[in-house]
Amino acid sequence: MKSLEIEASLQNLDQVLEFLEEQLFDAGCSMKAAMQLQLAAEEIFVNIASYAYGSGTGTARIQVEFEQAPRAVKVTFTDAGVPYDPLKKEDPDVTLSAAEREIGGLGIFITKKSVDDISYEYREGKNILTLKKYY
């Protein structure tokens, strides 16, 4: 298990994605699974950096863990920002045009479609969101 603790700032997105890419490459993750997981991770980190701490600052912890049977990777994001469960937001109606849809929710919808499992919990003052992808 490897982890990265970093300031939850948009300027650190590249570091987060490089960290994740290195872990996925070292584990032999397929290119397709790696790209889908990186897309989902980008969305989650951007949301933490943009909204978790309001006008203040804080950190995000990204933990990468591999399972062997079946082969899967779990990426867990932890922050001490305001409690927020993105999974409670209703999925947008993607049958509507962009002009007709309400603003927001498309990123988490894409995240859900990019991974095999996603879970959220708020524990001990922390948001904990876990993505799981089989590869």
CYANA upper distance limits for C-alpha pairs under 8 A (distance plus 0.5 A):
  1 MET  CA     63 GLN  CA      7.51
  1 MET  CA     64 VAL  CA      6.22
  1 MET  CA     65 GLU  CA      5.20
  1 MET  CA     66 PHE  CA      7.64
  2 LYS  CA     23 GLN  CA      8.47
  2 LYS  CA     63 GLN  CA      6.27
  2 LYS  CA     64 VAL  CA      5.87
  2 LYS  CA     65 GLU  CA      7.29
  3 SER  CA     61 ARG  CA      7.35
  3 SER  CA     62 ILE  CA      5.93
  3 SER  CA     63 GLN  CA      4.64
  3 SER  CA     64 VAL  CA      6.59
  4 LEU  CA     16 VAL  CA      8.25
  4 LEU  CA     19 PHE  CA      8.10
  4 LEU  CA     61 ARG  CA      6.11
  4 LEU  CA     62 ILE  CA      5.69
  4 LEU  CA     63 GLN  CA      6.98
  5 GLU  CA     59 THR  CA      7.17
  5 GLU  CA     60 ALA  CA      6.22
  5 GLU  CA     61 ARG  CA      4.77
  5 GLU  CA     62 ILE  CA      6.87
  6 ILE  CA     12 ASN  CA      7.97
  6 ILE  CA     59 THR  CA      5.93
  6 ILE  CA     60 ALA  CA      6.03
  6 ILE  CA     61 ARG  CA      6.90
  7 GLU  CA     12 ASN  CA      7.66
  7 GLU  CA     57 THR  CA      7.91
  7 GLU  CA     58 GLY  CA      6.37
  7 GLU  CA     59 THR  CA      4.72
  7 GLU  CA     60 ALA  CA      6.62
  8 ALA  CA     12 ASN  CA      7.67
  8 ALA  CA     45 PHE  CA      7.96
  8 ALA  CA     48 ILE  CA      6.93
  8 ALA  CA     49 ALA  CA      4.98
  8 ALA  CA     57 THR  CA      7.41
  8 ALA  CA     58 GLY  CA      6.30
  8 ALA  CA     59 THR  CA      5.30
  8 ALA  CA     60 ALA  CA      5.80
  9 SER  CA     13 LEU  CA      7.72
  9 SER  CA     46 VAL  CA      8.42
  9 SER  CA     49 ALA  CA      5.26
  9 SER  CA     50 SER  CA      7.94
  9 SER  CA     57 THR  CA      8.31
 10 LEU  CA     46 VAL  CA      6.83
 10 LEU  CA     49 ALA  CA      6.30
 10 LEU  CA     50 SER  CA      7.87
 12 ASN  CA     16 VAL  CA      6.96
 13 LEU  CA     17 LEU  CA      6.75
 13 LEU  CA     42 GLU  CA      7.72
 13 LEU  CA     45 PHE  CA      7.63
 13 LEU  CA     46 VAL  CA      7.83
 14 ASP  CA     18 GLU  CA      6.53
 15 GLN  CA     19 PHE  CA      6.56
 16 VAL  CA     20 LEU  CA      6.74
 16 VAL  CA     62 ILE  CA      8.36
 17 LEU  CA     21 GLU  CA      6.45
 17 LEU  CA     38 GLN  CA      7.16
 17 LEU  CA     41 ALA  CA      8.17
 17 LEU  CA     42 GLU  CA      7.60
 18 GLU  CA     22 GLU  CA      6.58
 19 PHE  CA     23 GLN  CA      6.93
 20 LEU  CA     24 LEU  CA      6.70
 20 LEU  CA     38 GLN  CA      7.75
 20 LEU  CA     64 VAL  CA      8.05
 21 GLU  CA     25 PHE  CA      6.49
 21 GLU  CA     34 ALA  CA      7.77
 21 GLU  CA     38 GLN  CA      7.94
 22 GLU  CA     26 ASP  CA      6.57
 23 GLN  CA     27 ALA  CA      6.80
 23 GLN  CA     64 VAL  CA      7.88
 24 LEU  CA     28 GLY  CA      6.87
 24 LEU  CA     29 CYS  CA      5.77
 24 LEU  CA     34 ALA  CA      6.88
 25 PHE  CA     29 CYS  CA      6.43
 27 ALA  CA     66 PHE  CA      8.46
 29 CYS  CA     33 ALA  CA      7.16
 29 CYS  CA     34 ALA  CA      6.67
 29 CYS  CA    135 TYR  CA      6.40
 30 SER  CA     34 ALA  CA      6.56
 30 SER  CA    135 TYR  CA      6.56
 31 MET  CA     35 MET  CA      6.60
 32 LYS  CA     36 GLN  CA      6.77
 33 ALA  CA     37 LEU  CA      6.58
 33 ALA  CA    133 LYS  CA      7.49
 33 ALA  CA    134 TYR  CA      7.88
 33 ALA  CA    135 TYR  CA      6.38
 34 ALA  CA     38 GLN  CA      6.52
 35 MET  CA     39 LEU  CA      6.65
 36 GLN  CA     40 ALA  CA      6.85
 36 GLN  CA    114 SER  CA      5.65
 36 GLN  CA    115 VAL  CA      7.39
 37 LEU  CA     41 ALA  CA      6.51
 37 LEU  CA    114 SER  CA      7.05
 37 LEU  CA    115 VAL  CA      6.95
 37 LEU  CA    131 LEU  CA      8.48
 37 LEU  CA    133 LYS  CA      7.47
 38 GLN  CA     42 GLU  CA      6.47
 39 LEU  CA     43 GLU  CA      6.96
 39 LEU  CA    111 THR  CA      7.72
 39 LEU  CA    114 SER  CA      8.01
 40 ALA  CA     44 ILE  CA      6.88
 40 ALA  CA    108 ILE  CA      8.49
 40 ALA  CA    110 ILE  CA      7.76
 40 ALA  CA    111 THR  CA      5.00
 40 ALA  CA    112 LYS  CA      8.27
 40 ALA  CA    114 SER  CA      6.82
 40 ALA  CA    115 VAL  CA      7.82
 41 ALA  CA     45 PHE  CA      6.56
 41 ALA  CA     75 VAL  CA      8.48
 41 ALA  CA    111 THR  CA      8.39
 42 GLU  CA     46 VAL  CA      6.50
 43 GLU  CA     47 ASN  CA      6.69
 43 GLU  CA    107 GLY  CA      6.66
 43 GLU  CA    108 ILE  CA      7.65
 43 GLU  CA    111 THR  CA      7.50
 44 ILE  CA     48 ILE  CA      6.80
 44 ILE  CA     77 PHE  CA      8.30
 44 ILE  CA    108 ILE  CA      8.25
 45 PHE  CA     49 ALA  CA      6.54
 45 PHE  CA     60 ALA  CA      8.46
 45 PHE  CA     77 PHE  CA      8.30
 46 VAL  CA     50 SER  CA      6.40
 47 ASN  CA     51 TYR  CA      6.28
 47 ASN  CA     52 ALA  CA      7.71
 48 ILE  CA     52 ALA  CA      5.32
 48 ILE  CA     53 TYR  CA      8.18
 48 ILE  CA     60 ALA  CA      7.99
 48 ILE  CA     79 ASP  CA      7.96
 48 ILE  CA     81 GLY  CA      8.40
 49 ALA  CA     53 TYR  CA      8.02
 50 SER  CA     54 GLY  CA      8.00
 52 ALA  CA     79 ASP  CA      7.99
 52 ALA  CA     80 ALA  CA      8.16
 52 ALA  CA     81 GLY  CA      4.88
 52 ALA  CA     82 VAL  CA      6.02
 52 ALA  CA     83 PRO  CA      8.44
 53 TYR  CA     57 THR  CA      6.10
 53 TYR  CA     58 GLY  CA      6.80
 53 TYR  CA     80 ALA  CA      8.47
 53 TYR  CA     81 GLY  CA      5.41
 53 TYR  CA     82 VAL  CA      7.02
 58 GLY  CA     79 ASP  CA      8.18
 58 GLY  CA     80 ALA  CA      7.79
 58 GLY  CA     81 GLY  CA      7.82
 59 THR  CA     79 ASP  CA      6.73
 59 THR  CA     80 ALA  CA      7.94
 60 ALA  CA     77 PHE  CA      7.19
 60 ALA  CA     78 THR  CA      6.14
 60 ALA  CA     79 ASP  CA      5.32
 60 ALA  CA     80 ALA  CA      8.30
 61 ARG  CA     76 THR  CA      8.27
 61 ARG  CA     77 PHE  CA      6.12
 61 ARG  CA     78 THR  CA      5.56
 61 ARG  CA     79 ASP  CA      7.03
 62 ILE  CA     75 VAL  CA      7.24
 62 ILE  CA     76 THR  CA      6.12
 62 ILE  CA     77 PHE  CA      5.28
 62 ILE  CA     78 THR  CA      7.16
 63 GLN  CA     74 LYS  CA      8.40
 63 GLN  CA     75 VAL  CA      6.05
 63 GLN  CA     76 THR  CA      5.56
 63 GLN  CA     77 PHE  CA      7.14
 64 VAL  CA     73 VAL  CA      7.47
 64 VAL  CA     74 LYS  CA      6.27
 64 VAL  CA     75 VAL  CA      5.15
 64 VAL  CA     76 THR  CA      7.10
 65 GLU  CA     73 VAL  CA      6.22
 65 GLU  CA     74 LYS  CA      5.64
 65 GLU  CA     75 VAL  CA      7.01
 66 PHE  CA     71 ARG  CA      7.81
 66 PHE  CA     72 ALA  CA      6.30
 66 PHE  CA     73 VAL  CA      4.98
 66 PHE  CA     74 LYS  CA      6.75
 67 GLU  CA     71 ARG  CA      5.91
 67 GLU  CA     72 ALA  CA      5.57
 67 GLU  CA     73 VAL  CA      6.66
 67 GLU  CA     74 LYS  CA      8.38
 68 GLN  CA     72 ALA  CA      7.14
 70 PRO  CA    134 TYR  CA      7.80
 71 ARG  CA    134 TYR  CA      6.33
 71 ARG  CA    135 TYR  CA      6.36
 72 ALA  CA    132 LYS  CA      7.29
 72 ALA  CA    133 LYS  CA      5.97
 72 ALA  CA    134 TYR  CA      4.59
 72 ALA  CA    135 TYR  CA      6.18
 73 VAL  CA    132 LYS  CA      6.20
 73 VAL  CA    133 LYS  CA      5.94
 73 VAL  CA    134 TYR  CA      6.95
 73 VAL  CA    135 TYR  CA      8.17
 74 LYS  CA    130 THR  CA      7.09
 74 LYS  CA    131 LEU  CA      6.07
 74 LYS  CA    132 LYS  CA      4.95
 74 LYS  CA    133 LYS  CA      7.12
 75 VAL  CA    130 THR  CA      6.13
 75 VAL  CA    131 LEU  CA      5.67
 75 VAL  CA    132 LYS  CA      6.99
 76 THR  CA    128 ILE  CA      7.27
 76 THR  CA    129 LEU  CA      6.13
 76 THR  CA    130 THR  CA      4.72
 76 THR  CA    131 LEU  CA      6.80
 77 PHE  CA    127 ASN  CA      8.32
 77 PHE  CA    128 ILE  CA      6.22
 77 PHE  CA    129 LEU  CA      5.72
 77 PHE  CA    130 THR  CA      6.80
 78 THR  CA    126 LYS  CA      6.93
 78 THR  CA    127 ASN  CA      6.01
 78 THR  CA    128 ILE  CA      5.10
 78 THR  CA    129 LEU  CA      7.08
 79 ASP  CA    126 LYS  CA      6.01
 79 ASP  CA    127 ASN  CA      5.85
 79 ASP  CA    128 ILE  CA      7.40
 80 ALA  CA    125 GLY  CA      6.58
 80 ALA  CA    126 LYS  CA      4.99
 80 ALA  CA    127 ASN  CA      6.72
 81 GLY  CA    126 LYS  CA      7.44
 81 GLY  CA    127 ASN  CA      7.55
 82 VAL  CA    127 ASN  CA      8.37
 83 PRO  CA    122 TYR  CA      7.24
 83 PRO  CA    125 GLY  CA      8.36
 83 PRO  CA    126 LYS  CA      7.77
 83 PRO  CA    127 ASN  CA      6.55
 84 TYR  CA    127 ASN  CA      7.46
 85 ASP  CA     89 LYS  CA      8.31
 85 ASP  CA    120 TYR  CA      6.83
 85 ASP  CA    121 GLU  CA      7.95
 85 ASP  CA    127 ASN  CA      8.34
 86 PRO  CA    108 ILE  CA      7.44
 86 PRO  CA    120 TYR  CA      8.45
 87 LEU  CA    108 ILE  CA      8.14
 87 LEU  CA    119 SER  CA      8.24
 87 LEU  CA    120 TYR  CA      7.75
 89 LYS  CA    105 GLY  CA      7.41
 90 GLU  CA    105 GLY  CA      8.00
 91 ASP  CA    105 GLY  CA      6.92
 91 ASP  CA    106 LEU  CA      7.89
 91 ASP  CA    109 PHE  CA      6.43
 92 PRO  CA    101 ARG  CA      7.61
 92 PRO  CA    102 GLU  CA      7.94
 92 PRO  CA    105 GLY  CA      6.61
 92 PRO  CA    106 LEU  CA      6.80
 92 PRO  CA    109 PHE  CA      7.81
 93 ASP  CA    101 ARG  CA      7.34
 94 VAL  CA    101 ARG  CA      8.21
 96 LEU  CA    100 GLU  CA      6.32
 96 LEU  CA    101 ARG  CA      6.48
 97 SER  CA    101 ARG  CA      6.84
105 GLY  CA    109 PHE  CA      6.69
106 LEU  CA    110 ILE  CA      6.67
107 GLY  CA    111 THR  CA      6.67
108 ILE  CA    112 LYS  CA      6.62
109 PHE  CA    113 LYS  CA      6.89
110 ILE  CA    114 SER  CA      6.61
111 THR  CA    115 VAL  CA      7.04
112 LYS  CA    116 ASP  CA      8.13
112 LYS  CA    117 ASP  CA      7.95
112 LYS  CA    118 ILE  CA      7.24
115 VAL  CA    131 LEU  CA      7.02
115 VAL  CA    132 LYS  CA      6.54
115 VAL  CA    133 LYS  CA      5.67
116 ASP  CA    131 LEU  CA      8.20
116 ASP  CA    132 LYS  CA      6.22
116 ASP  CA    133 LYS  CA      5.56
116 ASP  CA    134 TYR  CA      7.28
117 ASP  CA    131 LEU  CA      6.44
117 ASP  CA    132 LYS  CA      5.48
117 ASP  CA    133 LYS  CA      7.32
118 ILE  CA    129 LEU  CA      7.74
118 ILE  CA    130 THR  CA      6.08
118 ILE  CA    131 LEU  CA      5.14
118 ILE  CA    132 LYS  CA      6.74
119 SER  CA    129 LEU  CA      6.20
119 SER  CA    130 THR  CA      5.77
119 SER  CA    131 LEU  CA      7.32
120 TYR  CA    127 ASN  CA      7.84
120 TYR  CA    128 ILE  CA      6.13
120 TYR  CA    129 LEU  CA      4.94
120 TYR  CA    130 THR  CA      6.95
121 GLU  CA    127 ASN  CA      6.68
121 GLU  CA    128 ILE  CA      5.79
121 GLU  CA    129 LEU  CA      7.11
122 TYR  CA    126 LYS  CA      5.98
122 TYR  CA    127 ASN  CA      5.22
122 TYR  CA    128 ILE  CA      6.53
123 ARG  CA    127 ASN  CA      7.26
123 ARG  CA    128 ILE  CA      7.89
